[in-house]
Amino acid sequence: MDLLQEKLTLPNGSTLSNRIAKSAMSENLSNRLHEPTPVLINAYKKWAQSGAGLLITGNVMIDSKAIGEPRNVVVENRKNLDLLTEWAATANGTNTQLWAQVNHPGRQAMEQINSVLKAPSAVPLKTGGRKDATSKIPEALTEEEILAIIEAFGNTALILKEAGFSGVQIHGAHGYLVSQFLSPDANTREDKWGGSLENRSRFVVEVYRKIRALVGNDFPIGIKLNSADFQKGGFSEEESMEVVKILSKEGIDLIEISGGTYEAPAMLGKRKASTVKREAYFMDYIEKARKITDTPLMLTGGFRTASVMRNAVASNQLDVVGIARPFTVYPNIGHELFDNSRSVFPTNTQKTGVKGIDGFMNIIWYEAQIKRLGQEKAPDPGLSAWSVFLKYVWLILERKFSRIF
Ligand SMILES: Cc1cc2nc3c(=O)[nH]c(=O)nc-3n(C[C@H](O)[C@H](O)[C@H](O)COP(=O)(O)O)c2cc1C
């Protein structure tokens, strides 16, 4: 029996049909009102046929006043329940669970398209990260606002459950709000939401508890968590392990491990030579995490070779292989892995040659491939980086100057 095709039962009793998961990728494919579009829904129709046991959507924003990208889907009320139901239904009749990732960007919201940035503390992003969000100093959240955001996470998760998604994942990684609370660098609060790790992890625990209280025990809830922020003074590996223990005890169903923030984007491949050799980025971490929890673990970042994926599962150090960028250019990746028709899934981002722009290419070039998938076009490995960039700038300008909000 191929280990990648083995079922996995989650703590809540629900079952993933195999060990291949599409990790979250912001699709940037909503319409101007941040509603799901036919192209977005069609991309999921394709991925629902990919063979993967689990698909996790790109981050769905919980608040229209805090948006990561110009065309993120926002779910803050039931006005688009029909469209969300159509999106969730793409996985009906398949062996694939479709989870929605819920996110609040905090200070990592795109500055050009949000009038205020809110964060645990008034600490701005440092240079080297998303240039569009580096300069503005965020406003520190009040206690009342923190409680409202926790409510909003719950509200969004409940609406997504009603729409028919089979689970939700809290985005607790990559420097967004949950991860900002966890970081001693971004979170300098002196109240019960900052300081000790117990205080810094209060936000994620309360978000989890709120969602659990609303969706019930049978509904899968996962988290994407940083193995570390890879920044001086940031959330460390030791602290991350403690959070794994805390969330396991709370009863979370799946912990996906990634790492880095948009100040130090380790999740997209900035890594040590030793890790390059192992292909998957956070393998050292997952080996240690396996020893401290029985909660199913998913590892995402760098997996490109079937044998590496198989060995990772065979070694029993992780339960689910998380894959992101290859899903955009090999949309049948699950089947290709299972029937051995392809054994490597390389991804080669096109570049403009301008350093300040090319950091973004690791995201927006793949978003353009997702759009092609939704438009019934074949993946285009030679897709021009400049055309992708200029179209993206247009989306930002359009969102910035629209009078919709
Ligand atoms: C286009 C794109 C959008 C992404 N958006 C998200 C996101 O919304 N949420 C998230 O947790 N990670 C996001 N990521 C990170 C991926 O989930 C993943 O961690 C990263 O790409 C490394 O995995 P890979 O080497 O298999 O691509 C995104 C990555 C890409 C390429």
The ligand as an SDF file (V2000), in Angstrom:
LIG
                    3D

 31 33  0  0  0  0  0  0  0  0999 V2000
    0.4670   32.4900   -4.5130 C   0  0  0  0  0  0  0  0  0  0  0  0
    0.7010   32.1280   -3.0800 C   0  0  0  0  0  0  0  0  0  0  0  0
   -0.2020   32.5670   -2.1350 C   0  0  0  0  0  0  0  0  0  0  0  0
   -0.0490   32.1600   -0.7990 C   0  0  0  0  0  0  0  0  0  0  0  0
   -1.0350   32.5030    0.0830 N   0  0  0  0  0  0  0  0  0  0  0  0
   -1.0440   31.9300    1.3060 C   0  0  0  0  0  0  0  0  0  0  0  0
   -2.1650   32.0830    2.1490 C   0  0  0  0  0  0  0  0  0  0  0  0
   -3.1680   32.7110    1.8050 O   0  0  0  0  0  0  0  0  0  0  0  0
   -2.1110   31.4850    3.3560 N   0  0  0  0  0  0  0  0  0  0  0  0
   -1.0340   30.7450    3.7570 C   0  0  0  0  0  0  0  0  0  0  0  0
   -1.0650   30.1970    4.8550 O   0  0  0  0  0  0  0  0  0  0  0  0
    0.0400   30.5810    2.9800 N   0  0  0  0  0  0  0  0  0  0  0  0
    0.0570   31.1350    1.7520 C   0  0  0  0  0  0  0  0  0  0  0  0
    1.1090   30.9100    0.9170 N   0  0  0  0  0  0  0  0  0  0  0  0
    2.2380   30.0600    1.3590 C   0  0  0  0  0  0  0  0  0  0  0  0
    2.0230   28.6150    0.9520 C   0  0  0  0  0  0  0  0  0  0  0  0
    0.9030   28.0400    1.5780 O   0  0  0  0  0  0  0  0  0  0  0  0
    3.2420   27.7260    1.3080 C   0  0  0  0  0  0  0  0  0  0  0  0
    3.4510   27.8030    2.6980 O   0  0  0  0  0  0  0  0  0  0  0  0
    4.5000   28.1530    0.5560 C   0  0  0  0  0  0  0  0  0  0  0  0
    4.2170   28.4610   -0.7940 O   0  0  0  0  0  0  0  0  0  0  0  0
    5.5550   27.0240    0.5910 C   0  0  0  0  0  0  0  0  0  0  0  0
    5.0540   25.8460    0.0350 O   0  0  0  0  0  0  0  0  0  0  0  0
    5.4700   25.3450   -1.4690 P   0  0  0  0  0  0  0  0  0  0  0  0
    6.9770   25.2940   -1.4740 O   0  0  0  0  0  0  0  0  0  0  0  0
    4.8390   24.0110   -1.6100 O   0  0  0  0  0  0  0  0  0  0  0  0
    4.9650   26.3730   -2.4030 O   0  0  0  0  0  0  0  0  0  0  0  0
    1.0330   31.3510   -0.4070 C   0  0  0  0  0  0  0  0  0  0  0  0
    1.9740   30.9740   -1.3650 C   0  0  0  0  0  0  0  0  0  0  0  0
    1.8250   31.3430   -2.6900 C   0  0  0  0  0  0  0  0  0  0  0  0
    2.8110   30.8900   -3.7070 C   0  0  0  0  0  0  0  0  0  0  0  0
  1  2  1  0
  2  3  1  0
  2 30  2  0
  3  4  2  0
  4  5  1  0
  4 28  1  0
  5  6  2  0
  6  7  1  0
  6 13  1  0
  7  8  2  0
  7  9  1  0
  9 10  1  0
 10 11  2  0
 10 12  1  0
 12 13  2  0
 13 14  1  0
 14 15  1  0
 14 28  1  0
 15 16  1  0
 16 17  1  0
 16 18  1  0
 18 19  1  0
 18 20  1  0
 20 21  1  0
 20 22  1  0
 22 23  1  0
 23 24  1  0
 24 25  2  0
 24 26  1  0
 24 27  1  0
 28 29  2  0
 29 30  1  0
 30 31  1  0
M  END
$$$$
